Amino acid sequence: MGKIVRALSADGSALCSAVDTTDIVNEIHRIHGTSATASAAAGRLATAACIMGALMKNETDRLELRINGGGKIGTITTVADYRGNVKCCMDNPFADLPLNSKGKLDVGGIVGTDGYLSVIRDLGMKEPYVGQVPIVSGEIAMDVTQYYAVSEQIPTVCALGVLVDTDLTIKKAGGYMIQLVPPVNEAAIDFIEENIKDMQSVTKMLEDGLTPEEIALKGLKGLDGEILDSWEAQYYCDCSRERTEQVLITLGKDELAKLAEEEPVTEVCCHFCDNKYRFTSEELKELIKRI
Protein backbone atom coordinates (compact mmCIF):
# COMPACT_ATOMS: atom_id res chain seq x y z
CA MET A 1 0.00 0.00 0.00
CA GLY A 2 1.05 3.55 -0.66
CA LYS A 3 0.11 6.45 1.58
CA ILE A 4 -1.15 9.88 0.50
CA VAL A 5 -1.14 12.86 2.84
CA ARG A 6 -2.36 16.40 2.21
CA ALA A 7 -1.47 19.40 4.34
CA LEU A 8 -2.85 22.95 4.13
CA SER A 9 -1.28 26.19 5.33
CA ALA A 10 -3.12 28.04 8.10
CA ASP A 11 -4.28 30.79 5.74
CA GLY A 12 -5.34 28.29 3.04
CA SER A 13 -2.86 29.73 0.53
CA ALA A 14 -0.74 26.61 -0.03
CA LEU A 15 -1.49 22.88 -0.32
CA CYS A 16 1.21 20.21 -0.06
CA SER A 17 0.50 16.62 -1.08
CA ALA A 18 3.06 13.94 -0.21
CA VAL A 19 3.01 10.23 -0.98
CA ASP A 20 5.05 7.10 -0.34
CA THR A 21 4.66 4.91 -3.46
CA THR A 22 7.34 2.30 -2.70
CA ASP A 23 4.88 -0.61 -2.76
CA ILE A 24 3.15 0.74 -5.87
CA VAL A 25 6.39 1.03 -7.86
CA ASN A 26 7.49 -2.40 -6.66
CA GLU A 27 4.26 -3.75 -8.13
CA ILE A 28 5.03 -2.00 -11.44
CA HIS A 29 8.41 -3.75 -11.46
CA ARG A 30 6.87 -7.11 -10.54
CA ILE A 31 4.21 -6.99 -13.26
CA HIS A 32 6.29 -5.54 -16.08
CA GLY A 33 9.79 -6.79 -15.23
CA THR A 34 11.16 -3.28 -15.64
CA SER A 35 14.83 -2.42 -15.89
CA ALA A 36 16.28 -0.04 -13.28
CA THR A 37 15.86 3.07 -15.44
CA ALA A 38 12.43 2.02 -16.69
CA SER A 39 11.32 1.52 -13.07
CA ALA A 40 12.49 5.01 -12.22
CA ALA A 41 10.73 6.59 -15.20
CA ALA A 42 7.45 4.70 -14.86
CA GLY A 43 7.55 5.01 -11.06
CA ARG A 44 7.91 8.77 -11.22
CA LEU A 45 5.00 9.14 -13.63
CA ALA A 46 2.84 6.78 -11.55
CA THR A 47 3.68 8.79 -8.42
CA ALA A 48 2.69 12.02 -10.17
CA ALA A 49 -0.58 10.41 -11.29
CA CYS A 50 -1.21 9.23 -7.73
CA ILE A 51 -0.84 12.78 -6.37
CA MET A 52 -2.79 14.44 -9.19
CA GLY A 53 -5.56 11.84 -9.14
CA ALA A 54 -6.08 12.44 -5.42
CA LEU A 55 -6.84 16.10 -6.19
CA MET A 56 -10.01 15.11 -8.07
CA LYS A 57 -13.36 15.24 -6.28
CA ASN A 58 -15.75 12.58 -7.55
CA GLU A 59 -15.66 8.79 -7.33
CA THR A 60 -16.06 8.39 -11.08
CA ASP A 61 -13.30 10.86 -12.00
CA ARG A 62 -10.27 9.42 -13.80
CA LEU A 63 -6.88 10.93 -14.63
CA GLU A 64 -4.50 9.67 -17.30
CA LEU A 65 -0.89 10.83 -17.72
CA ARG A 66 0.89 9.90 -20.92
CA ILE A 67 4.44 10.82 -21.87
CA ASN A 68 6.53 10.03 -24.95
CA GLY A 69 9.70 11.94 -25.69
CA GLY A 70 11.08 9.66 -28.38
CA GLY A 71 13.28 7.74 -25.93
CA LYS A 72 13.88 3.98 -25.74
CA ILE A 73 11.05 3.35 -23.29
CA GLY A 74 8.44 4.65 -25.74
CA THR A 75 5.10 5.80 -24.33
CA ILE A 76 4.48 5.53 -20.59
CA THR A 77 0.82 5.60 -19.57
CA THR A 78 -0.54 5.86 -16.04
CA VAL A 79 -4.18 6.01 -14.95
CA ALA A 80 -5.36 7.07 -11.48
CA ASP A 81 -8.71 7.40 -9.74
CA TYR A 82 -9.82 10.07 -7.26
CA ARG A 83 -8.21 8.14 -4.37
CA GLY A 84 -4.83 7.99 -6.08
CA ASN A 85 -5.04 4.28 -6.87
CA VAL A 86 -2.96 3.91 -10.01
CA LYS A 87 -2.02 1.52 -12.81
CA CYS A 88 0.80 1.81 -15.35
CA CYS A 89 2.13 0.40 -18.60
CA MET A 90 4.88 1.29 -21.07
CA ASP A 91 5.98 0.26 -24.55
CA ASN A 92 9.40 -1.12 -23.62
CA PRO A 93 9.80 -2.00 -19.91
CA PHE A 94 13.17 -3.65 -20.57
CA ALA A 95 14.80 -0.52 -22.02
CA ASP A 96 17.79 0.72 -20.06
CA LEU A 97 20.64 3.22 -20.29
CA PRO A 98 23.99 3.73 -18.54
CA LEU A 99 24.05 6.12 -15.58
CA ASN A 100 24.07 9.80 -16.54
CA SER A 101 26.94 12.25 -15.95
CA LYS A 102 25.79 12.73 -12.33
CA GLY A 103 25.92 8.99 -11.66
CA LYS A 104 22.13 8.77 -11.52
CA LEU A 105 19.61 6.71 -13.47
CA ASP A 106 19.14 8.47 -16.81
CA VAL A 107 15.37 8.99 -16.71
CA GLY A 108 15.55 12.01 -19.01
CA GLY A 109 17.51 9.98 -21.54
CA ILE A 110 15.22 6.97 -21.56
CA VAL A 111 12.09 9.16 -21.83
CA GLY A 112 13.55 11.71 -24.26
CA THR A 113 12.58 15.33 -24.82
CA ASP A 114 11.14 15.24 -28.34
CA GLY A 115 7.47 14.88 -27.52
CA TYR A 116 4.68 15.75 -25.11
CA LEU A 117 3.26 15.15 -21.67
CA SER A 118 -0.50 14.69 -21.97
CA VAL A 119 -2.95 15.02 -19.09
CA ILE A 120 -6.42 13.59 -19.72
CA ARG A 121 -9.15 14.11 -17.13
CA ASP A 122 -12.39 12.18 -17.47
CA LEU A 123 -14.81 14.05 -15.22
CA GLY A 124 -17.98 12.38 -16.47
CA MET A 125 -18.75 15.04 -19.07
CA LYS A 126 -19.35 14.44 -22.78
CA GLU A 127 -15.69 14.86 -23.62
CA PRO A 128 -12.64 14.46 -21.34
CA TYR A 129 -10.42 17.46 -20.66
CA VAL A 130 -7.08 17.09 -22.47
CA GLY A 131 -4.03 19.21 -21.71
CA GLN A 132 -0.70 18.80 -23.46
CA VAL A 133 2.69 20.46 -23.03
CA PRO A 134 6.05 19.87 -24.74
CA ILE A 135 8.48 17.86 -22.63
CA VAL A 136 11.10 20.11 -21.07
CA SER A 137 13.41 17.56 -19.41
CA GLY A 138 11.98 14.05 -19.53
CA GLU A 139 12.71 13.81 -15.81
CA ILE A 140 8.93 13.88 -15.16
CA ALA A 141 8.76 16.23 -12.15
CA MET A 142 9.84 19.30 -14.11
CA ASP A 143 7.45 18.35 -16.90
CA VAL A 144 4.53 18.12 -14.45
CA THR A 145 5.50 21.52 -13.03
CA GLN A 146 5.56 22.92 -16.57
CA TYR A 147 2.11 21.47 -17.27
CA TYR A 148 0.55 23.26 -14.32
CA ALA A 149 2.29 26.53 -15.18
CA VAL A 150 1.23 26.48 -18.84
CA SER A 151 -2.10 24.65 -18.93
CA GLU A 152 -3.66 25.54 -15.58
CA GLN A 153 -1.71 28.63 -14.48
CA ILE A 154 -1.25 27.18 -10.99
CA PRO A 155 2.13 27.89 -9.37
CA THR A 156 3.39 24.39 -8.57
CA VAL A 157 6.49 22.66 -7.27
CA CYS A 158 6.77 18.91 -7.93
CA ALA A 159 9.44 16.51 -6.67
CA LEU A 160 9.48 12.80 -7.51
CA GLY A 161 11.94 10.02 -6.78
CA VAL A 162 12.53 6.28 -7.19
CA LEU A 163 15.48 4.50 -5.58
CA VAL A 164 16.22 1.12 -7.18
CA ASP A 165 18.09 -1.58 -5.25
CA THR A 166 20.85 -3.77 -6.71
CA ASP A 167 18.37 -6.63 -7.26
CA LEU A 168 16.13 -4.21 -9.22
CA THR A 169 13.45 -4.07 -6.52
CA ILE A 170 12.42 -0.64 -5.28
CA LYS A 171 13.99 0.56 -2.02
CA LYS A 172 12.05 3.81 -1.82
CA ALA A 173 9.70 5.78 -4.06
CA GLY A 174 7.52 8.79 -3.50
CA GLY A 175 6.96 12.43 -4.17
CA TYR A 176 5.43 15.69 -3.09
CA MET A 177 3.67 18.56 -4.80
CA ILE A 178 3.15 22.06 -3.42
CA GLN A 179 0.56 24.30 -5.04
CA LEU A 180 -0.38 27.89 -4.32
CA VAL A 181 -4.09 28.54 -4.08
CA PRO A 182 -5.35 31.75 -5.77
CA PRO A 183 -5.20 34.54 -4.81
CA VAL A 184 -1.46 33.88 -4.45
CA ASN A 185 0.10 34.96 -1.15
CA GLU A 186 3.51 36.41 -2.03
CA ALA A 187 4.82 35.73 1.49
CA ALA A 188 3.98 32.05 1.06
CA ILE A 189 6.17 31.93 -2.05
CA ASP A 190 9.19 33.08 -0.04
CA PHE A 191 8.64 30.44 2.65
CA ILE A 192 8.16 27.65 0.10
CA GLU A 193 11.26 28.64 -1.86
CA GLU A 194 13.34 28.45 1.34
CA ASN A 195 11.74 25.17 2.33
CA ILE A 196 12.57 23.58 -1.02
CA LYS A 197 16.20 24.62 -0.66
CA ASP A 198 16.39 22.90 2.73
CA MET A 199 14.60 19.70 1.69
CA GLN A 200 16.66 16.71 0.57
CA SER A 201 15.59 14.44 -2.28
CA VAL A 202 12.34 12.54 -1.78
CA THR A 203 14.07 9.16 -1.63
CA LYS A 204 16.67 10.47 0.85
CA MET A 205 13.93 11.76 3.16
CA LEU A 206 12.08 8.44 2.93
CA GLU A 207 15.33 6.52 3.55
CA ASP A 208 15.93 8.66 6.63
CA GLY A 209 12.57 7.55 7.96
CA LEU A 210 10.46 10.64 7.27
CA THR A 211 6.78 9.89 6.83
CA PRO A 212 4.58 11.50 4.15
CA GLU A 213 3.06 13.59 6.98
CA GLU A 214 6.48 14.94 7.95
CA ILE A 215 7.41 15.63 4.32
CA ALA A 216 4.12 17.49 3.72
CA LEU A 217 4.59 19.67 6.80
CA LYS A 218 8.23 20.26 5.88
CA GLY A 219 7.05 21.73 2.58
CA LEU A 220 4.82 24.17 4.46
CA LYS A 221 7.30 25.11 7.20
CA GLY A 222 6.68 28.67 8.39
CA LEU A 223 3.09 28.63 7.14
CA ASP A 224 1.59 26.77 10.13
CA GLY A 225 0.63 23.82 7.98
CA GLU A 226 -1.80 21.23 9.31
CA ILE A 227 -2.59 17.75 8.03
CA LEU A 228 -5.83 17.95 6.07
CA ASP A 229 -6.37 14.24 5.39
CA SER A 230 -4.54 10.99 4.64
CA TRP A 231 -5.37 7.55 3.26
CA GLU A 232 -3.88 4.50 1.58
CA ALA A 233 -3.52 4.03 -2.17
CA GLN A 234 -2.43 1.02 -4.19
CA TYR A 235 -1.59 -0.32 -7.61
CA TYR A 236 -5.03 -1.20 -8.91
CA CYS A 237 -6.24 -2.41 -12.30
CA ASP A 238 -9.98 -2.45 -12.92
CA CYS A 239 -9.90 -4.75 -15.94
CA SER A 240 -12.41 -7.61 -16.08
CA ARG A 241 -13.78 -10.16 -18.50
CA GLU A 242 -16.84 -7.97 -19.06
CA ARG A 243 -14.70 -4.94 -19.93
CA THR A 244 -12.61 -7.08 -22.26
CA GLU A 245 -15.77 -8.26 -24.02
CA GLN A 246 -16.71 -4.62 -24.65
CA VAL A 247 -13.27 -3.98 -26.15
CA LEU A 248 -13.65 -6.98 -28.46
CA ILE A 249 -17.09 -5.80 -29.55
CA THR A 250 -15.58 -2.50 -30.71
CA LEU A 251 -13.54 -4.48 -33.26
CA GLY A 252 -16.72 -5.07 -35.25
CA LYS A 253 -18.36 -8.15 -36.75
CA ASP A 254 -15.86 -8.73 -39.55
CA GLU A 255 -12.78 -8.67 -37.34
CA LEU A 256 -14.39 -10.88 -34.69
CA ALA A 257 -15.48 -13.37 -37.34
CA LYS A 258 -11.92 -13.45 -38.66
CA LEU A 259 -10.55 -14.15 -35.16
CA ALA A 260 -13.13 -16.89 -34.61
CA GLU A 261 -12.10 -18.62 -37.84
CA GLU A 262 -8.33 -18.31 -37.39
CA GLU A 263 -7.89 -19.60 -33.83
CA PRO A 264 -9.90 -21.94 -31.59
CA VAL A 265 -9.07 -19.66 -28.63
CA THR A 266 -8.32 -15.91 -28.70
CA GLU A 267 -6.30 -14.55 -25.78
CA VAL A 268 -6.47 -10.91 -24.74
CA CYS A 269 -3.82 -9.63 -22.33
CA CYS A 270 -4.27 -6.51 -20.16
CA HIS A 271 -1.33 -4.14 -20.67
CA PHE A 272 -1.65 -2.80 -17.11
CA CYS A 273 -1.75 -5.97 -14.99
CA ASP A 274 -0.88 -8.83 -17.40
CA ASN A 275 -4.17 -10.64 -16.70
CA LYS A 276 -5.16 -12.83 -19.62
CA TYR A 277 -8.71 -13.42 -20.82
CA ARG A 278 -9.44 -16.31 -23.19
CA PHE A 279 -12.38 -16.50 -25.58
CA THR A 280 -13.30 -19.57 -27.61
CA SER A 281 -14.52 -19.30 -31.20
CA GLU A 282 -18.05 -20.00 -29.98
CA GLU A 283 -17.82 -17.20 -27.42
CA LEU A 284 -16.64 -14.78 -30.12
CA LYS A 285 -19.60 -15.79 -32.28
CA GLU A 286 -21.89 -15.00 -29.35
CA LEU A 287 -20.30 -11.55 -29.13
CA ILE A 288 -20.99 -11.04 -32.85
CA LYS A 289 -24.68 -11.72 -32.18
CA ARG A 290 -24.66 -8.99 -29.52
CA ILE A 291 -23.38 -6.31 -31.89
Sequence and secondary structure as in RCSB ss.txt:
>XXXX:A:sequence
MGKIVRALSADGSALCSAVDTTDIVNEIHRIHGTSATASAAAGRLATAACIMGALMKNETDRLELRINGGGKIGT
ITTVADYRGNVKCCMDNPFADLPLNSKGKLDVGGIVGTDGYLSVIRDLGMKEPYVGQVPIVSGEIAMDVTQYYAV
SEQIPTVCALGVLVDTDLTIKKAGGYMIQLVPPVNEAAIDFIEENIKDMQSVTKMLEDGLTPEEIALKGLKGLDG
EILDSWEAQYYCDCSRERTEQVLITLGKDELAKLAEEEPVTEVCCHFCDNKYRFTSEELKELIKRI
>XXXX:A:secstr
 EEEEEEE TTS EEEEEEE HHHHHHHHHHH   HHHHHHHHHHHHHHHHHHTT  STT EEEEEEE SSTT  
EEEEEETT  EEEEES TT      TTSS  HHHHH SSSEEEEEEE SSSS EEEEEE SSSSSHHHHHHHIII
II   EEEEEEEEE TTS EEEEEEEEEEE SS  HHHHHHHHHHHHH   HHHHHHTT  HHHHHHHHTTTTT 
EEEEEEEE B     HHHHHHHHHTT HHHHHHHHHH SEEEEE TTT  EEEEEHHHHHHHHHH 
